[in-house]
Amino acid sequence: MLHPGYTYPTEAASLQLQQNYWKQLQSAELCIICTSTFRYRVRKFVEAALAGCLVLSDLPADGADELQKFIVVVDRSHRAQHLLDVVKWWLDHPLERIKKARAAQANAMAWYTCRTLVENLVFR
């Protein structure tokens, strides 16, 4: 699944990509995210949480204390088999997965929608 933040030759192609991205994200049970070499807290954390996905990721340099309550922490130094075992466990335990994903979604709705970000800038 490609992230829709890239440019495409036409506006229609870009819009189609964004729609496909959201449909796929909303149908996913979990989403694996990497914070990059620079350990950035990328917007994909919020996008996945808002879509209702359980996020598996390494921790970013900023906001790690808050995020680790809502994501499943995996480290890039872990072996591939460990990651597969973690993914399998969460897929095999839907009640736990949904509970954690809903907590992340509620947090994202409360603090990270565009509206709440602007309200925090303007009113606080």
GIFENJO-V952176 format. One record per residue. N is the residue number from 1. OMEGA is omega in whole degrees, -180 to 180 (none if undefined). Layout:
n-><N;N>
omega-><OMEGA;OMEGA>
This chain:
n-><1;2;3;4;5;6;7;8;9;10;11;12;13;14;15;16;17;18;19;20;21;22;23;24;25;26;27;28;29;30;31;32;33;34;35;36;37;38;39;40;41;42;43;44;45;46;47;48;49;50;51;52;53;54;55;56;57;58;59;60;61;62;63;64;65;66;67;68;69;70;71;72;73;74;75;76;77;78;79;80;81;82;83;84;85;86;87;88;89;90;91;92;93;94;95;96;97;98;99;100;101;102;103;104;105;106;107;108;109;110;111;112;113;114;115;116;117;118;119;120;121;122;123;124>
omega-><178;175;-174;-178;-179;-178;180;-171;-178;177;180;179;179;179;179;179;179;180;178;179;-178;178;180;-180;180;-179;-179;176;175;-177;178;-177;175;-178;180;178;-176;178;178;171;-173;-178;-179;175;-178;180;-179;179;179;179;179;178;167;-178;170;-177;165;-177;176;180;-179;176;-177;-179;179;-174;-175;174;-170;-180;171;-175;171;-177;-179;179;178;177;-179;-180;177;178;178;179;179;179;-179;-179;-178;176;179;-179;-173;-180;178;180;-178;179;-180;180;179;176;178;179;178;177;180;179;-178;-170;-168;172;178;-179;-178;176;179;179;178;177;-173;-170;-180;none>
